[in-house]
Amino acid sequence: MIRSRYARWMNAWEYRLETRDSNRIVRPFEWGMDWIGDFPGVPDTSDLQSAPLDEQKRFFFDLNDRLVANSEEFFGYRTPTDFRLEQRPIRVHGTGSHANPEVDDAKYAGQFGTFLRFTSPVRSPYPENDVVNARWFPTPPAKGKPKRAIIAIPQWNGDAISHNAFSNLFRLFGVSTLRLSMPYHDIRMPAELHRADYSVSSNIGRTIHAARQGVIDIRCCVDWLEQQGYTEFGVLGTSLGSCYAFNASAHDARIRVNIFNHASTYFGDVVWTGFSTRHVRAGIEKVLNGTELRRVLACVSPMSFFDKFERWPKRVLMIHTAYDRTFLPEFSQKIAAEFRQRKLSAEIRCLPCGHYTLGESPYKYMDGFLVTRFVARAFNRAYAEGNSVEAAPLQLTL
């Protein structure tokens, strides 16, 4: 009875948070052939524009198979040469339907931040998107410890303030934080947008292109940190940010400390079943079903790269939620089972809330506690040990 009443209360709270924004747009389906031309090994697609639908599907199925098999090249890049730090006033860049820049920014009047900027190796038609933005929170290393840093990647449509508070927690352990703006987010958002719609949309090629850019941008941040003398690296990704973080870590031996807030199997699974992506599905479902969507987005899906992820010693904290309507619990449980089956060093924690309520009290404090406790010990272990078997940890659910 108590569990049932709690579940109804939690689901109602999640629904209120999910539906508070009225500026989600249903966009028409597009294959996005013009977005994949610079992918490695992609042939001329000009004849496909007028090809039958089945032929277009087969092309994208085959394309994903090739990109997964050759992911080192797909996520490969040249290190940027224009890294620089900028001092800028703090701006919120809210994406909700009730965002008010004048009111939001007034809270930070007179405050400045330090931002890492560089040109992304992956180019889009939007110059503002191609200049990477990451707020820098340096801190002296703990006594006798090497220089350590975590790259934090927030959730889809997170504003420019989201996740900055983690820097204060990591500072306690001498860990610096580089808070990355994903493609099409905050200062990288084209003027035509009010939300980060181009990161996840019914344009298949553009969605893959954005994910590839996000993964490569993370790896470039590690390059810059190395140039500053850092030797130990972690990632903290939330929701869409966790997808990008996993794929980056799976292709980069340097990233050994991994924190995934919300985790799911395939990119297409989330788009097809998630409540917060229902407007994206509405533009897709006339052309693709759920199984087909999984296949055409496989090349940016964490489940495709577990073999790559387990190549190097890594430590993982995966936090998922029991009442998640965006990353459905069964998908998170499959990811958790994959970590355990492969005997990776992964701590799995399930909190008694949902996707949106994880950012609300008291659950955000539970999350902060788990993340902070993990960071306090993970660097020492990740850079001293290989992967090891851990007993299945306690599930914190109601």
N, C-alpha and C positions, 0 to 999 in steps of 0.2 A: 504493500500500500504506500509506504513512504517513498520507495523507489519510483513507483508509478507517478505519484504526485510531483516528485522532484523532476522527473523526465518531462512531464507536461509543462511545468514552470520553466524549465530550461529551454525547451523547444519554442515556447511562446516568446521568451526573451530573445532567442536567436532570430526568430522571425521578425521581431520589431527592428532589430539591428540590420538585418538583411534588406529590409524594404524601406529603410529611411531615406535612401537616395532615389530620386525620380528622374535622374539624368542618364540612365542606361539606354543605349540606342541599339535597336536591331538593325544590323547592316546586312546587305545582300551577300550571298555566298560568292566567293571568288577563289579560283585556284592560285592566283598570284604568281603566274609564270614569270612575270617581270622581276620578281624578288629572288629568284633562285639562280640567276645567270652566273653569279660568281661562286656558286658552290662547286667544290672540286668534282670533276668528272661529269658535269651536267652537259648533255648534248644540246644542240640547237632545238628549241621548243617552239619555233614559229609555226610549224605545221600542226602542232597540238591545239592551237587556239580554236580551230574549227573541227577538231577530231571528235568522234563519238564519245559519249560520256564514259563508257566502259574502257575505252582506250586511255582516256585521261586518268582514270582511276588506276589502271595498271601501271601507267608511267609513275605516278606518285608512290604506289606500293614498291615498285622496283627501286625508285630513287631512295626511299627510306632504307631499304635493305642494303643498298650500296653505302649510304652514309653511316649507318650503324657499323657495317663491316670495316669501314675506313674512317672511323671517328677521329683518329689521331690527326688525320689531315683535315677533316671537317672542322675540328676545334683548334687547329693549328693557326699560327699567326706570327707576325714579326713584331718584336717589342717596339712600342712607340719611342720616338726620340724627342718628343716635346713635353715631357712631364714638367709641371710647374705648380707652384702653390699660389693661391689667390686669397686675399682678404676681402670678404663681401658681407654686406648686411644680411641678417637672418631673414629669410622669407619662408612662409609656410607652404605655399603652393598646394592648397587643399583641392581635392577633386570631388567632394560631396556636393549634392545639389544645394546645400545650405552654406557652402563655403563663401566667405566674404573677405577678400584679400585685405581691405582696409582695416577691418576689425581684427582679423587674425594676425596680421603683421604688426599691428600696434602693440601687441603683447611683447614683442621683441624689439621695440624701438630703441635705437642706439646700440644694439648688440651686433657684434660681428663674429664671423666664423672663418676658419681656415679651410680651404677646399683644394683638393688635388684635382687638377684638370689635365687632360691630354686627349689627343685625337684617337678615337677608337680605330683599331685595324679593320673593323667591319664597317663599311659605309652604307648609308641609306640616302634617300632623296631629301633628307631633312638635316641641314647643317647643325641646327641646335641640338639635335639628338646625337650627333656624331662627336660632340665634345663631351667626354665622360666627366662626371661630377661625383666627387666623394669627399665628404666632410672628414677632416682629420682631427683626431683627438690623441695627441702624443702623450706619453707618460714615461718617466724614467723607469728602467727595468728594476725589478726587485733585486735586492742586494745579492750578489753572487750568481744571478741568473742571466741567461742570454736575452737579447732583445726579441720580444715576442709581440705579435700583433694579430688581431682578429678583423676580418672583413665582414661587416654586417650588411645583409641584403634584406630589406623589408618586404612586406607583402604587396601584392598587386594593388595599385592605386593608393599605396601609402604616401602620406605627405612628406615634406622635407624634414619634419621634426620626428617622425616615427623612428623608433629604435635608437635615438641618440642617447637615451637614458642608460643604455647598456654600457656606454663608455665609462660612466661613473662606477659601475660595478666592476668592470674589468680593471680599472685603474687601481683598485684595492690590491691586485696581485701583480702589478707592474706590467700589465698588458695594454698596449696601445690599440686604438680602434679606428678603422677606416670605414665610414658608413657610406656605402655605395648607392647612388641613384640608378635604378635599372633603366634600360632603354625606354624612352617615351614618358618618363616620370619627372616630376617637378620641373627643374630648370631645363630639362631635356625635352619637354613636351612641346610639340609644334603648336603654333598659335591657333590652328583650326580645331584643336581638341580641348575638351573640358575634363576628360578622364583619360587614363592611359590605355585607350582602346586599341592602339596598334600593337600592344604587347601580346594580347590575347584577343583574337577576333575571328570572324568567319572568312577571312582571307588566309588560306592555308600557308602559302609561301611567305607572307609577311610575318605570320606567327612564328614560323620556323626561323626566319631571318632574325627576328628580335631575340629569340632564345639563344641562338648562336652568338649574337653580339653580346648578350648579357654574360654568357659563360666566358667568352674571350676577354671581356672587360675585367672580370674577376681575376683572371690569370695575369693580366697586365698590371693590376694593383699589386699582386705578389712581386712582380718584376720591380716595381718602384720601391716597395718595401725592402727588397734585397739590396737595392742601390743605396738605401739609407742605413744599411748595416744590420737589418733584421735577419734572423736565421730560423725562427720558428713561427709557424703560421697556422691560423685557424679560420674557419668560416662559420658564420651564424646566419642561416637563411630561414625565412618564415613564409609559408604558403608558396606562392610562385617563386619567391626568393630561395626557398629550400630546394626547389627543382634545379634552378640555376646553380646553386651551391654544390649540390650532389654531382651534377655533371662536370663542373669545374674540378672538383676534387678527384673524380674518377679519372681525369686526364692530366692530373698534376701531382707528382710525387711529393712536392713540397708541402702540400696542405695535409696536415696530419690530425688536426683537432677539428671535429665536425659537429655542429649543432643544427639539428633540423626541427624547427617548430612547424608541425603539420607535415606530413609526408604521404605521398600516394604513389601508385604504381605507374600508370601511363598518363601522359599529358591528356590524351583524348578521353580517358575515363573521367577525369575531373570535369572537363568541358561538357561532356555528355550528361553527367549525373548531378553536377553541383548546382545548388540553388542560385548561387551568385553568378553563375555563367549561363543561366537559362536564356538570356537574351542573345548570347553567342550561339547557343545550340539552335535557337529559333531561325537563325540565318543559315545554318548548316544542314538541318535535318531533311530538307527537301531534296538534297543531293546525296548525302552520306548517312549511313546508319552508324550506330555506336561502334561496332566492330571495325568498320571501314575507317572511322575517324581515328581510332587507336592506331591503325596501320599507317595512316598518312602523317601522323605526328610521332611515330616511334623514334625518330632520330633525335628527339629532344626529350625523351622520356627516361627517368632514372632507371626503370626496370630493364632498359636495354643495355645498361652499362655496369651491372654488378660485377661482371667478370673483370672489367677494367678497374673498378673501385677496389677490389680485394687484392690487387697486385702489390700494394705497399702497406707498411704498418700505419694504421689509422685508428683513432678512437672516436667513437660516435655517441652522442646523446640524441635520441629521437623522442620528441614529445608529440603525442597526438591526443585527441579529445574524444570523449565518449559520445557526445551529442553533436558531432560535426555534420552539417548538411551540405558542406562544400567539398571537403575531402572526406568522403564517406568512410566510416570506421572500418568497413571490411577491406577497403584498399590499404589503409594504414596498417591493419593487422597483417596483410600479405607482405608488406614491406618489412615489418618487424619479424615475420617468420623467415623471410629471406636472410636477414642479418643473422638470425639464430642458426638456420640451416647451414650457412657458410662458416659458422663459428667465428664470426668477427667480434671485435671488442666493442660491443654496442650495449648501451644502457637504454632500455625502453621504458618510458613513463607515459601513462594515460591519465589525463586530468578530467575531472567530472564537469566539463563545460563543453562549449562548442567552438566553432571556427572564429566567430566574432567575439564571443564572450571571453575568449582567452585574453583579450586586451582590456577587459574590465576587472574591477575589484570583485572578489579577492583573488581571482585566478591569475591575474598578471603578476601578483606577488608570489604565488606558488611557482609560476613559470620562472620568474626572476631568481628565486631561491635555487631551483634545480639547475638553471644555467650557470649561476655563480658558483655553486658547489662543484659542478663539473669542471669549469674552467680552472678552479683553484688547484686541481690535481691532474687534469688531463694532459697539460703540456709536458710535465715531468715524465709521465708514463708513455705518451705517444712518441717521444723522441729518445726513449730508453729501451722500449720493448717492441716486439713484433705483435701481431694479432694473437689473441688468446681467447679461450672459451670462458664465458662468464655464465654464472647461474642466472636463470630467468628472474629478473627483478620484480619487485612488488608493483602491482598495477594500482595506481591511486584513483580508483573509481568509486562511485556510489551505486 
